[in-house]
Amino acid sequence: MTVATWSNRLAIFSLTGLLFLCLAWELWLAPIHPGGSTLFIKALPLLFPFFGILHGKRYTHQWTSMLALAYLTEGVVRATAETRTNQTLAIIEVVLALMLFVSCVAYARTTAPSILAKSED
């Protein structure tokens, strides 16, 4: 298996995990308000790149890496400001967002047209 295949699979895994984590965190696990909060809306931007990542679109991987940085930032802020369950969930968010960022960048780099042209020589 190539690096591109592995990085695409890791991107799919981390994007799916981040999506479910954001939904579960704000609806059931540790919502800000009892009964769930409207912060589950933060998961909606993760739906936009979903099918592009599934189909291995290079451009989608490129801009999703920038989207992952927003979730990484939110996770770091909440990991330092929250306690107990919220802090644990924030650390998981940091790990998933970092995995998504690294895998998207790796996929975009390994599928660059210049690299593909060099490998055919």
C-alpha positions in Angstrom: 0.0 0.0 0.0 1.2 3.5 -0.8 1.6 6.4 1.5 -1.3 8.1 -0.3 -3.6 5.2 0.5 -2.6 5.1 4.1 -3.0 8.9 4.6 -6.4 8.9 2.9 -7.6 6.1 5.2 -6.3 7.9 8.2 -8.0 11.1 7.0 -11.3 9.2 6.7 -10.9 7.7 10.1 -10.0 10.9 11.9 -12.7 13.0 10.1 -15.4 10.5 11.0 -14.1 10.3 14.6 -14.0 14.0 14.9 -17.5 14.3 13.5 -19.0 11.8 15.9 -17.0 13.2 18.8 -18.3 16.7 18.3 -21.9 15.5 18.1 -21.7 13.1 21.1 -19.8 15.7 23.2 -22.4 18.4 22.9 -25.5 16.3 22.8 -24.9 13.5 25.3 -21.4 13.1 26.9 -20.8 16.6 28.5 -23.1 19.3 27.1 -22.7 22.8 28.4 -26.4 22.9 29.3 -28.4 19.9 30.6 -30.2 18.1 27.8 -27.8 19.1 25.1 -26.5 22.4 23.7 -26.5 24.0 20.3 -22.8 23.7 20.1 -23.3 20.5 18.2 -23.5 22.8 15.2 -19.7 22.9 15.3 -19.9 19.5 13.6 -21.6 20.8 10.5 -18.5 22.1 8.7 -17.0 18.6 8.9 -19.8 17.3 6.6 -18.6 19.5 3.7 -15.4 17.7 3.0 -16.7 14.2 3.9 -17.5 12.9 0.4 -14.4 14.5 -1.1 -12.2 12.8 1.4 -14.0 9.5 0.8 -13.3 9.8 -2.9 -9.7 10.9 -2.5 -10.0 14.4 -3.9 -6.6 16.1 -3.5 -8.1 19.6 -3.4 -10.5 18.6 -0.6 -7.6 17.2 1.4 -5.8 20.5 1.0 -8.6 22.8 2.4 -9.6 20.2 5.0 -6.2 20.5 6.5 -6.9 24.2 7.2 -10.4 23.3 8.6 -8.7 20.8 11.0 -6.7 23.6 12.5 -9.9 25.3 13.9 -10.8 22.1 15.7 -7.2 21.7 16.9 -7.4 25.2 18.3 -10.7 24.6 20.0 -9.5 21.4 21.5 -6.3 23.0 22.9 -8.3 25.9 24.4 -10.9 23.6 26.0 -8.2 21.2 27.2 -6.6 24.0 29.2 -9.7 25.7 30.4 -12.0 22.7 31.3 -11.8 19.9 33.8 -12.7 16.3 34.1 -14.8 14.9 31.3 -14.6 18.0 29.1 -10.9 18.0 29.4 -10.6 14.4 28.4 -12.9 15.0 25.4 -10.9 18.0 24.4 -7.7 16.0 24.4 -9.3 13.4 22.2 -10.4 16.3 19.9 -6.8 17.5 19.7 -5.5 14.1 18.8 -8.2 13.6 16.1 -7.7 17.0 14.7 -4.0 16.6 14.6 -4.3 13.2 12.9 -6.7 14.8 10.3 -4.3 17.7 9.6 -1.2 15.5 9.2 -3.0 12.9 7.1 -4.5 15.5 4.8 -1.2 17.2 4.3 0.5 13.9 3.7 -2.1 12.9 1.1 -1.9 16.3 -0.7 1.9 16.1 -0.8 2.1 12.5 -2.1 -0.5 13.1 -4.8 1.0 16.3 -6.1 1.2 16.3 -9.9 5.0 17.1 -9.8 5.7 14.1 -7.6 3.5 11.8 -9.7 5.4 12.9 -12.8 8.8 12.2 -11.2 7.7 8.7 -10.2 6.7 7.8 -13.8 10.3 8.6 -15.0 
